[in-house]
């Protein structure tokens, strides 16, 4: 690694410390929110520590025990620009198909730089290190090859055509998204909910239909919410299942409505937010008919399609795999009466159960779930099991078991809810980003998850401080309002700076939204405006 790259890393480290300092010292400090147990912060002067200016924050106390602050961090010393990144050809890990990565090997970088010079272009070659994840390699991730620094995207595109003519695949990128360059603008919103003072409730909600989507602000306005943020990952395309269905564990009003993706981070809102915690949750669901039993591998999702994978028997992997749809030819799926849309059709068997777990009917996969009833659909071997064991009038029960990473049982009560996304950002006061374990990147396939995890993106995060207060945070990105977003590592650093002892990443990108009194306070990044999402977290006043 050359000296200039080491210098860039030192500058980036100073910026992160500066962001943390800004979140701890006076301009951003939230009354009663303690700083994390970290080494002494650098100079409290923003300009001295990060080359930035003091942010201007708007503070609102929207109810006793509920405070919201919105503001902007600016760093005039940052000089992002448009550039051209040459992509390295790789093979996708599971399919073997051609794929493209933002970084490649040192040998690839050397050969690519030679080809660019031969075409009359001036390449810039730089090593990209692994961020400080808990479960990935350390040291050099790969080598990046770029061409030029341009004031506009169009100017970069005009030169990119020359790179393409040299036979090299490339993309035009904004360097302000790079982890190794200081961000110049970050628009941030922070909500702090103190359960000892707040007399309302904090709940996750998916409305009256888990197979539906609605914007965060619309849900907030409909419920009269004080603060609302988007929740977990969900299906967005019919090719991956039913849009709106959660792609991970979800529970609302004490009822489990979707199963876990392996063991992924989740926010547990117990007793209407009076008791909150963050844990990696797994789920086991079992159907029983007499002494016979069969595993249930899904709740309220299309049999054979598993968004984000993470279930036994899934192809190509049983591990969590973000934004990936795995398949299976043999599984049993349960549908609750919260699934208020037409049931999936196709080969297999369907069993309808009444409120007392008695079999009402056995037949084809069709129809809807009637109020108070449960439906089981089986494909492959699971269809055969249902045919053999589900008899009209007989009992067929379904039991559910939720466990945390320590094997402790999580019991749901009427005022409990769960939102899941990932990865974990902070655990026991320390940064602990388990990005590979939770399937948001793959050390063996750098074409997968690189930009999602390692580049700045709009993000929504949740944390809990030492006094049990819930921290809900959004940062805008993709240049919405000029804001560039956070990397996962920056998100973890910021949550720690607010005093979070545990924190997780929620859904982000175009889904990131915070509403206060039903009105958006951030700027979602989608060109079409605020994105309808699967579930949300709502801070509700006393009823």
C-alpha positions as CSV (number, residue, x, y, z in Angstrom):
1,X,0.0,0.0,0.0
2,X,1.5,3.4,-1.0
3,X,1.9,6.4,1.3
4,X,-0.9,8.4,-0.4
5,X,-3.4,5.6,0.4
6,X,-2.3,5.4,4.0
7,X,-2.8,9.2,4.2
8,X,-6.3,8.9,2.7
9,X,-7.1,6.3,5.4
10,X,-5.8,8.6,8.1
11,X,-8.0,11.4,6.8
12,X,-11.0,9.1,6.7
13,X,-10.4,8.1,10.2
14,X,-10.2,11.7,11.3
15,X,-13.5,12.3,9.6
16,X,-15.3,9.5,11.3
17,X,-14.0,10.7,14.7
18,X,-15.2,14.1,13.7
19,X,-18.7,12.9,12.9
20,X,-18.7,11.1,16.3
21,X,-17.5,14.3,18.0
22,X,-20.2,16.3,16.3
23,X,-22.8,13.9,17.6
24,X,-21.5,14.1,21.2
25,X,-20.6,17.8,21.7
26,X,-22.9,20.7,22.1
27,X,-24.4,21.4,18.6
28,X,-25.8,17.9,18.3
29,X,-25.9,16.6,21.8
30,X,-29.4,15.3,22.8
31,X,-30.1,16.1,26.4
32,X,-29.7,13.0,28.5
33,X,-28.2,10.9,25.7
34,X,-24.8,9.7,26.9
35,X,-21.8,9.3,24.6
36,X,-20.6,5.8,23.9
37,X,-17.7,4.4,26.0
38,X,-15.0,5.2,23.5
39,X,-11.6,6.8,23.8
40,X,-11.6,10.5,24.4
41,X,-13.0,12.4,21.5
42,X,-10.8,14.8,19.5
43,X,-11.1,18.5,19.7
44,X,-14.8,19.6,20.1
45,X,-14.3,22.1,17.4
46,X,-15.9,20.6,14.2
47,X,-13.6,22.5,12.0
48,X,-10.6,21.4,13.9
49,X,-11.5,17.7,14.0
50,X,-13.1,17.1,10.6
51,X,-12.7,20.2,8.5
52,X,-16.4,20.8,8.8
53,X,-18.7,23.5,10.1
54,X,-21.0,23.4,13.1
55,X,-24.3,21.8,12.1
56,X,-27.5,23.7,12.5
57,X,-30.1,21.5,14.3
58,X,-33.8,21.9,14.6
59,X,-35.1,20.4,17.8
60,X,-38.7,19.4,18.5
61,X,-40.1,17.9,21.6
62,X,-43.2,16.2,20.1
63,X,-44.3,14.7,23.4
64,X,-42.9,14.2,26.9
65,X,-40.1,11.7,26.4
66,X,-40.0,12.1,22.6
67,X,-37.5,14.4,21.0
68,X,-36.6,14.8,17.3
69,X,-33.6,16.6,15.9
70,X,-32.9,17.2,12.2
71,X,-29.7,18.7,10.9
72,X,-26.9,18.7,8.4
73,X,-23.2,17.9,8.8
74,X,-21.1,19.7,6.2
75,X,-17.4,19.4,5.4
76,X,-16.2,22.1,3.1
77,X,-12.8,20.5,2.9
78,X,-14.3,17.5,1.1
79,X,-13.9,17.6,-2.7
80,X,-16.0,14.8,-4.3
81,X,-16.3,14.6,-8.0
82,X,-17.5,12.4,-10.8
83,X,-15.2,9.6,-12.0
84,X,-15.1,6.5,-14.1
85,X,-14.6,3.2,-12.3
86,X,-13.4,0.2,-14.4
87,X,-15.2,-3.0,-13.4
88,X,-13.4,-6.3,-12.9
89,X,-14.9,-9.3,-14.5
90,X,-15.6,-12.1,-11.9
91,X,-17.9,-15.2,-11.6
92,X,-20.9,-15.0,-9.4
93,X,-20.3,-17.4,-6.5
94,X,-23.4,-19.6,-6.7
95,X,-24.3,-19.4,-10.4
96,X,-20.9,-19.1,-12.1
97,X,-22.4,-16.5,-14.3
98,X,-20.4,-13.5,-15.5
99,X,-20.5,-10.7,-12.9
100,X,-18.7,-7.4,-12.3
101,X,-16.9,-6.0,-9.3
102,X,-15.8,-2.6,-8.3
103,X,-12.4,-3.9,-7.3
104,X,-10.1,-6.7,-8.7
105,X,-6.8,-8.4,-8.1
106,X,-3.5,-6.6,-8.2
107,X,-2.7,-8.4,-11.4
108,X,-6.0,-7.4,-13.0
109,X,-5.4,-3.8,-11.9
110,X,-1.9,-3.7,-13.5
111,X,-3.1,-5.1,-16.8
112,X,-6.2,-2.8,-16.8
113,X,-4.0,0.3,-16.2
114,X,-1.7,-0.7,-19.0
115,X,-4.7,-1.0,-21.4
116,X,-5.9,2.4,-20.4
117,X,-2.5,4.1,-20.9
118,X,-2.4,2.4,-24.3
119,X,-5.7,4.1,-25.1
120,X,-4.3,7.5,-24.1
121,X,-6.0,7.6,-20.7
122,X,-4.5,8.3,-17.3
123,X,-5.6,5.6,-14.8
124,X,-5.6,6.0,-11.0
125,X,-4.9,2.7,-9.2
126,X,-5.7,2.4,-5.4
127,X,-6.0,-0.4,-3.0
128,X,-9.3,-0.7,-1.1
129,X,-9.1,-2.3,2.4
130,X,-11.8,-4.3,4.1
131,X,-13.9,-2.2,6.5
132,X,-13.8,-3.2,10.2
133,X,-16.4,-6.0,10.0
134,X,-16.6,-8.6,12.6
135,X,-16.7,-11.6,10.2
136,X,-14.7,-10.7,7.1
137,X,-11.0,-10.7,6.2
138,X,-8.7,-7.8,7.2
139,X,-6.3,-6.0,5.0
140,X,-6.6,-5.5,1.3
141,X,-10.1,-6.3,-0.2
142,X,-9.1,-5.5,-3.8
143,X,-7.6,-2.9,-6.1
144,X,-9.7,-0.2,-7.8
145,X,-9.0,1.4,-11.2
146,X,-10.4,4.7,-12.1
147,X,-10.1,7.4,-14.8
148,X,-10.4,11.1,-14.2
149,X,-12.1,13.6,-11.9
150,X,-15.0,15.5,-13.5
151,X,-17.2,18.4,-12.3
152,X,-20.3,16.9,-13.9
153,X,-21.8,13.5,-14.6
154,X,-22.1,14.3,-18.3
155,X,-18.4,15.3,-18.5
156,X,-17.5,11.9,-17.0
157,X,-19.8,10.1,-19.4
158,X,-18.1,11.7,-22.4
159,X,-14.8,10.2,-21.4
160,X,-16.3,6.9,-20.3
161,X,-17.1,6.2,-24.0
162,X,-13.3,6.1,-24.6
163,X,-12.9,3.5,-21.8
164,X,-15.6,1.4,-23.3
165,X,-13.9,1.7,-26.7
166,X,-10.8,0.3,-25.1
167,X,-12.9,-2.8,-24.3
168,X,-13.3,-2.2,-20.6
169,X,-16.6,-2.2,-18.8
170,X,-17.1,0.8,-16.6
171,X,-19.5,2.9,-14.6
172,X,-19.6,6.6,-13.8
173,X,-19.6,7.2,-10.1
174,X,-19.7,10.0,-7.5
175,X,-16.6,9.8,-5.3
176,X,-18.6,11.2,-2.4
177,X,-20.0,7.7,-1.8
178,X,-16.4,6.3,-1.2
179,X,-15.5,5.2,2.2
180,X,-12.0,6.4,1.7
181,X,-13.1,10.0,1.0
182,X,-14.7,12.5,3.3
183,X,-18.4,13.1,2.9
184,X,-19.3,16.8,2.2
185,X,-23.0,16.7,3.2
186,X,-25.0,14.4,5.5
187,X,-28.7,15.2,6.3
188,X,-29.6,13.4,9.5
189,X,-32.7,13.0,11.6
190,X,-32.6,11.5,15.1
191,X,-35.6,10.6,17.3
192,X,-35.1,9.7,21.0
193,X,-37.9,7.9,22.8
194,X,-37.6,7.6,26.6
195,X,-39.9,4.8,27.8
196,X,-39.8,6.1,31.4
197,X,-41.3,9.5,30.4
198,X,-43.3,8.6,27.3
199,X,-46.8,7.5,28.0
200,X,-47.7,6.3,24.6
201,X,-46.6,3.1,22.7
202,X,-43.9,2.2,20.2
203,X,-45.1,-0.5,17.8
204,X,-44.2,-2.1,14.5
205,X,-47.1,-2.3,12.1
206,X,-48.0,-3.8,8.7
207,X,-51.5,-2.4,8.6
208,X,-54.4,-4.8,8.1
209,X,-52.8,-6.7,5.3
210,X,-49.2,-8.1,5.4
211,X,-49.4,-8.5,1.6
212,X,-49.5,-4.7,1.0
213,X,-47.3,-1.7,1.0
214,X,-47.8,1.9,2.2
215,X,-45.5,4.9,2.7
216,X,-44.2,5.6,6.2
217,X,-45.7,9.0,6.3
218,X,-49.2,7.7,5.2
219,X,-49.1,5.1,8.0
220,X,-48.0,7.8,10.4
221,X,-50.8,10.2,9.4
222,X,-53.4,7.4,9.5
223,X,-52.4,6.3,13.0
224,X,-51.8,9.8,14.3
225,X,-48.2,8.9,15.0
226,X,-45.8,11.2,16.7
227,X,-42.8,9.7,14.9
228,X,-42.6,7.0,12.3
229,X,-39.7,5.3,10.4
230,X,-39.6,2.6,7.8
231,X,-39.0,-0.9,9.1
232,X,-37.5,-4.1,7.6
233,X,-36.7,-5.7,4.3
234,X,-39.7,-6.7,2.1
235,X,-40.5,-8.2,-1.3
236,X,-40.8,-5.5,-4.0
237,X,-41.4,-7.6,-7.1
238,X,-43.9,-10.2,-8.1
239,X,-41.1,-12.3,-9.5
240,X,-39.8,-12.7,-5.9
241,X,-43.2,-13.5,-4.2
242,X,-46.0,-11.2,-3.2
243,X,-44.9,-7.5,-3.0
244,X,-45.1,-6.2,0.6
245,X,-44.4,-9.5,2.3
246,X,-41.5,-9.2,4.8
247,X,-38.2,-10.8,3.9
248,X,-37.3,-11.7,7.5
249,X,-39.0,-12.1,10.8
250,X,-42.0,-9.8,11.5
251,X,-44.5,-9.8,14.3
252,X,-47.3,-7.3,15.0
253,X,-49.8,-7.2,17.9
254,X,-48.2,-10.3,19.3
255,X,-48.6,-12.5,16.2
256,X,-45.8,-13.9,14.1
257,X,-46.5,-13.1,10.5
258,X,-43.2,-13.9,8.8
259,X,-40.3,-16.2,9.7
260,X,-36.6,-15.4,10.2
261,X,-34.0,-15.4,7.6
262,X,-31.4,-17.6,9.3
263,X,-30.4,-15.8,12.4
264,X,-30.6,-12.1,11.6
265,X,-30.7,-8.9,13.7
266,X,-34.1,-7.8,14.9
267,X,-35.6,-5.0,17.0
268,X,-38.0,-6.4,19.7
269,X,-40.5,-3.9,20.9
270,X,-41.9,-5.5,24.0
271,X,-45.0,-4.2,25.8
272,X,-45.7,-1.4,23.4
273,X,-42.0,-0.2,23.5
274,X,-41.7,-0.3,27.3
275,X,-39.1,-3.0,26.9
276,X,-36.9,-2.9,23.8
277,X,-33.9,-5.0,22.8
278,X,-31.9,-6.0,19.8
279,X,-31.1,-9.6,19.2
280,X,-30.4,-12.1,16.4
281,X,-33.6,-14.1,16.1
282,X,-34.3,-17.5,14.5
283,X,-37.7,-19.2,14.2
284,X,-38.9,-22.8,14.2
285,X,-42.4,-23.6,13.2
286,X,-43.9,-27.1,13.3
287,X,-47.1,-28.6,12.1
288,X,-48.4,-31.6,14.1
289,X,-51.1,-34.2,13.3
290,X,-51.2,-36.7,16.1
291,X,-47.6,-38.0,16.5
292,X,-46.6,-36.9,13.0
293,X,-44.9,-33.6,12.5
294,X,-43.5,-31.5,9.6
295,X,-41.4,-28.4,9.6
296,X,-43.1,-25.2,8.4
297,X,-40.5,-23.1,6.5
298,X,-42.5,-20.0,5.8
299,X,-45.4,-17.8,7.0
300,X,-47.4,-15.7,4.6
301,X,-45.1,-16.1,1.5
302,X,-45.3,-17.9,-1.8
303,X,-44.3,-21.5,-1.4
304,X,-41.0,-22.3,-3.3
305,X,-39.8,-18.6,-3.2
306,X,-37.7,-17.3,-0.3
307,X,-36.6,-13.7,-0.5
308,X,-33.2,-13.3,1.2
309,X,-33.0,-17.1,1.5
310,X,-31.8,-18.3,4.9
311,X,-34.0,-21.4,5.3
312,X,-33.1,-25.1,5.2
313,X,-33.3,-26.7,1.8
314,X,-33.1,-23.4,-0.1
315,X,-31.3,-23.2,-3.4
316,X,-28.6,-22.0,-4.0
317,X,-27.9,-21.4,-0.3
318,X,-29.6,-21.9,3.0
319,X,-27.6,-19.0,4.4
320,X,-29.0,-15.4,4.5
321,X,-28.4,-13.7,1.1
322,X,-29.6,-10.2,0.8
323,X,-31.8,-9.2,-2.2
324,X,-31.6,-12.7,-3.5
325,X,-34.5,-15.0,-4.1
326,X,-33.8,-18.7,-3.4
327,X,-36.1,-21.5,-4.4
328,X,-37.2,-24.8,-2.9
329,X,-39.3,-27.6,-4.4
330,X,-40.5,-29.1,-1.0
331,X,-41.9,-27.0,1.8
332,X,-44.9,-26.2,4.0
333,X,-46.1,-22.6,4.3
334,X,-48.6,-21.2,6.8
335,X,-51.0,-18.3,6.0
336,X,-52.7,-16.2,8.7
337,X,-55.8,-14.1,8.3
338,X,-53.5,-11.1,8.1
339,X,-52.8,-12.3,4.6
340,X,-55.6,-10.3,3.0
341,X,-55.1,-11.1,-0.7
342,X,-55.5,-14.1,-3.0
343,X,-53.6,-17.1,-1.9
344,X,-50.8,-18.4,-4.2
345,X,-51.9,-21.0,-6.7
346,X,-50.1,-23.9,-8.4
347,X,-49.2,-27.5,-7.8
348,X,-49.5,-28.8,-4.2
349,X,-52.1,-29.2,-1.5
350,X,-54.0,-26.7,0.7
351,X,-55.5,-27.3,4.1
352,X,-57.8,-24.9,5.8
353,X,-57.9,-24.9,9.6
354,X,-60.5,-23.3,11.9
355,X,-59.8,-21.3,15.0
356,X,-59.6,-24.5,17.0
357,X,-57.0,-26.1,14.6
358,X,-59.6,-28.5,13.2
359,X,-59.2,-29.4,9.5
360,X,-62.0,-27.7,7.5
361,X,-61.0,-28.8,4.0
362,X,-58.2,-30.4,2.0
363,X,-57.8,-29.5,-1.7
364,X,-56.1,-27.3,-4.3
365,X,-54.2,-24.2,-3.6
366,X,-56.7,-21.4,-4.1
367,X,-59.0,-18.8,-2.5
368,X,-58.3,-16.5,0.4
369,X,-57.9,-16.8,4.2
370,X,-61.2,-16.3,6.0
371,X,-61.1,-14.3,9.3
372,X,-60.2,-16.6,12.2
373,X,-58.9,-19.4,10.0
374,X,-55.4,-20.6,9.1
375,X,-54.3,-22.1,5.8
376,X,-51.4,-24.5,5.1
377,X,-50.0,-25.0,1.6
378,X,-47.6,-27.7,0.8
379,X,-45.5,-28.4,-2.3
380,X,-43.3,-31.4,-3.1
381,X,-43.0,-33.8,-0.2
382,X,-44.9,-31.4,2.1
383,X,-47.9,-31.8,-0.1
384,X,-47.8,-35.6,0.4
385,X,-47.5,-35.1,4.2
386,X,-50.6,-33.0,4.2
387,X,-52.5,-35.5,2.1
388,X,-51.6,-38.3,4.4
389,X,-52.2,-36.5,7.8
390,X,-54.7,-33.7,7.3
391,X,-58.2,-35.3,7.5
392,X,-61.4,-33.2,7.8
393,X,-62.6,-32.8,11.3
394,X,-59.3,-33.9,12.8
395,X,-56.9,-31.6,14.6
396,X,-53.7,-30.3,13.0
397,X,-51.9,-27.8,15.1
398,X,-49.0,-25.4,14.4
399,X,-46.5,-24.4,17.1
400,X,-44.1,-21.5,16.8
401,X,-40.8,-21.0,18.6
402,X,-38.6,-17.9,18.5
403,X,-35.1,-17.9,19.9
404,X,-32.3,-15.4,20.3
405,X,-28.7,-16.0,19.6
406,X,-28.2,-17.4,23.1
407,X,-31.0,-19.9,22.7
408,X,-33.4,-18.0,24.9
409,X,-37.1,-18.2,24.0
410,X,-38.9,-15.1,22.9
411,X,-42.5,-15.2,23.9
412,X,-44.9,-12.9,22.1
413,X,-47.7,-11.1,24.0
414,X,-50.5,-8.9,22.7
415,X,-48.5,-5.6,22.8
416,X,-45.3,-7.0,21.4
417,X,-43.9,-6.5,17.9
418,X,-40.7,-7.4,16.0
419,X,-39.0,-5.7,13.0
420,X,-36.0,-7.4,11.3
421,X,-33.4,-6.2,8.8
422,X,-29.6,-6.3,9.3
423,X,-26.8,-6.4,9.9
424,X,-26.0,-5.8,13.5
425,X,-24.1,-2.5,13.9
426,X,-23.3,-2.2,17.6
427,X,-23.4,-4.9,20.3
428,X,-22.7,-4.4,24.0
429,X,-21.3,-0.9,23.3
430,X,-18.8,-2.0,20.7
431,X,-18.9,-1.9,16.9
432,X,-19.8,-5.4,15.7
433,X,-20.9,-5.5,12.1
434,X,-21.6,-9.1,11.1
435,X,-22.1,-8.3,7.4
436,X,-21.1,-11.6,6.0
437,X,-23.0,-13.7,8.5
438,X,-26.2,-11.7,7.9
439,X,-25.7,-12.0,4.1
440,X,-25.3,-8.4,3.0
441,X,-21.9,-9.1,1.4
442,X,-19.8,-12.0,0.4
443,X,-16.0,-12.1,0.9
444,X,-15.9,-14.9,-1.8
445,X,-17.8,-12.8,-4.3
446,X,-17.0,-9.1,-4.5
447,X,-19.7,-8.5,-7.1
448,X,-22.2,-9.1,-4.4
449,X,-23.1,-6.4,-1.9
450,X,-20.1,-4.1,-2.4
451,X,-22.0,-0.9,-2.9
452,X,-24.8,-1.8,-0.5
453,X,-22.5,-2.3,2.4
454,X,-19.2,-0.4,1.7
455,X,-20.5,2.7,-0.1
456,X,-22.5,5.5,1.3
457,X,-26.3,4.9,1.1
458,X,-29.5,6.3,2.6
459,X,-30.0,4.3,5.8
460,X,-32.4,3.9,8.6
461,X,-31.0,2.6,11.9
462,X,-32.4,1.7,15.4
463,X,-30.4,1.6,18.7
464,X,-30.9,1.4,22.4
465,X,-28.8,3.4,24.9
466,X,-27.8,2.4,28.4
467,X,-30.9,4.0,29.9
468,X,-33.2,2.0,27.7
469,X,-34.0,4.8,25.3
470,X,-34.9,4.0,21.7
471,X,-32.9,5.8,19.1
472,X,-34.4,6.0,15.6
473,X,-32.1,7.5,12.9
474,X,-32.3,8.3,9.2
475,X,-29.6,9.7,7.0
476,X,-30.4,10.8,3.5
477,X,-28.3,9.6,0.6
478,X,-27.8,9.3,-3.1
479,X,-27.4,13.1,-3.2
480,X,-31.0,13.7,-2.0
481,X,-30.7,17.3,-0.8
482,X,-27.0,16.9,-1.5
483,X,-26.7,14.2,1.2
484,X,-24.5,11.2,0.5
485,X,-25.5,8.8,3.2
486,X,-23.5,6.4,5.5
487,X,-21.5,3.3,4.9
488,X,-22.4,0.5,7.4
489,X,-19.2,1.4,9.4
490,X,-20.2,5.0,9.5
491,X,-23.7,4.1,10.6
492,X,-22.2,2.1,13.5
493,X,-19.9,4.9,14.5
494,X,-22.7,7.4,14.4
495,X,-25.0,5.2,16.5
496,X,-22.2,4.7,19.1
497,X,-21.7,8.5,19.2
498,X,-25.3,8.8,20.2
499,X,-24.7,6.4,23.1
500,X,-26.2,3.3,21.5
501,X,-25.0,0.1,23.2
502,X,-26.9,-2.0,20.7
503,X,-27.9,-1.0,17.2
504,X,-29.0,-2.5,13.9
505,X,-29.4,-1.4,10.3
506,X,-33.0,-1.3,9.1
507,X,-34.1,-1.1,5.5
508,X,-32.5,1.8,3.6
509,X,-32.0,3.2,0.2
510,X,-35.3,4.6,-1.2
511,X,-37.2,3.1,1.7
512,X,-35.5,5.4,4.3
513,X,-38.1,7.7,5.7
514,X,-38.9,9.5,8.9
515,X,-42.2,11.2,9.6
516,X,-43.0,13.5,12.5
517,X,-46.7,14.2,13.2
518,X,-47.4,12.5,9.8
519,X,-45.1,14.7,7.7
520,X,-41.8,13.7,6.3
521,X,-38.7,15.4,7.8
522,X,-36.1,13.7,5.5
523,X,-35.8,13.5,1.8
524,X,-36.2,10.0,0.4
525,X,-33.9,9.2,-2.5
526,X,-36.3,7.7,-5.1
527,X,-37.0,10.0,-8.0
528,X,-40.7,9.1,-7.7
529,X,-40.9,10.3,-4.1
530,X,-41.4,8.4,-0.9
531,X,-41.5,4.6,-1.4
532,X,-44.3,2.4,-0.1
533,X,-42.8,-0.1,2.3
534,X,-43.7,-3.4,4.0
535,X,-43.7,-2.5,7.7
536,X,-42.9,0.6,9.8
537,X,-42.1,1.6,13.4
538,X,-44.6,4.1,14.8
539,X,-44.4,6.1,18.0
540,X,-48.0,6.5,19.0
541,X,-49.5,8.9,21.5
542,X,-51.6,7.8,24.5
543,X,-55.0,6.6,23.3
